[in-house]
Amino acid sequence: MCTVSLNIDETIVRHINPNLTSRESIGQWLQLQVDEWLKEMAVKHTNMSPNAHTAEEMKAIVNERIHLMETGKATYIDGEEGFAQIRMRYGL
């Protein structure tokens, strides 16, 4: 975490939101804006989906699904059906 100092035009900020009247309220609002922007940039620059799983999570998911198929608690679906379900779930 780092701290930066910014010079901003308070008139413009108040034009965006008239309730931002104090230095503290402007700082809190600006921190929220920067946090959201950084999250968007991280997703964009890492080509990661916001719904992405870690490698460990994916291994656990795959192992659980294999176990379910082996015990007859789940049925096998082919790749096309699997991808169709993924597209539907994530709106792709």
N, C-alpha and C positions, 0 to 999 in steps of 0.2 A: 504494500500500500504506500502511496506517496501523496504528498500534499503539494498542490499547485496554487498559484495566485493568479486570478483573472481580473481584468478590467472590463466591465460590461456597462452598457448604457441602461441605467435603471428606468428611464422613460420607456424604452422599448419593452423591457420586462413587464412593466406595469400595463403597457398596452396589451400584452398577451394575457395577463391576469391581473386585474386591478386589486386583488386581495393581497398581492405581494408588495407589502408596504414597508417592511423592515429588512434590514440587511440579513438578519437570521432567516426570515421566511424565504427570501430570494436565494440564499445559500442552500437551504434544504431543498427547494424546488429544483435548483440547478444541479444539485447532487443526484437527484432522481433522474433528471434528463440525461446526465452523463452516464449513469449506471446503465440505463436502458440502451443508450447508443453503443456503449462498449459491448454489451451482450449481443446486439445485432451484428456488430463488426466481428466479434469472435466467431459467430456462426458463419458469417460470410467468408471470412478468411481461412477457416479451417475446413470449409465445405462439410460441416457437420449439421445434421438435422437437430433441431431443438429436442427431438424425441429420441436421439441416439442413445445407445446403450454402451457401457464400457465392455471391454473384452471379457472381463470376469462375469458381468451380467449376462452376456450372450452365451458364454459357456454354460452357465447355470440354467438358462432357458432351454438350450439345446438338450442338455442332459435330462432335464425334467420331461421334455417332450418325448425323447427316446424312451425313457422309463414308462411313460404313459402308453406309448405304442406297444412296448414289449409286454406290458401287463394287460393289454386289451382294453384299457380305459380311454384310449384315443385311437382314432383311425388315421391311416396314412392318407395324405392328400398329395397330389402331384404338384410340381413346381408352378404350373400355370395357375392352379387354384390358390396356391400359397401366395403368389404375387398379386393375384386379384384381391385377396383378403387384405394384404398389406396396402395396396393402392386405395381400397375402400376405407380402411382404418385411418390412414394418414392423408387422405384427400389428394392423392397423386394421380 
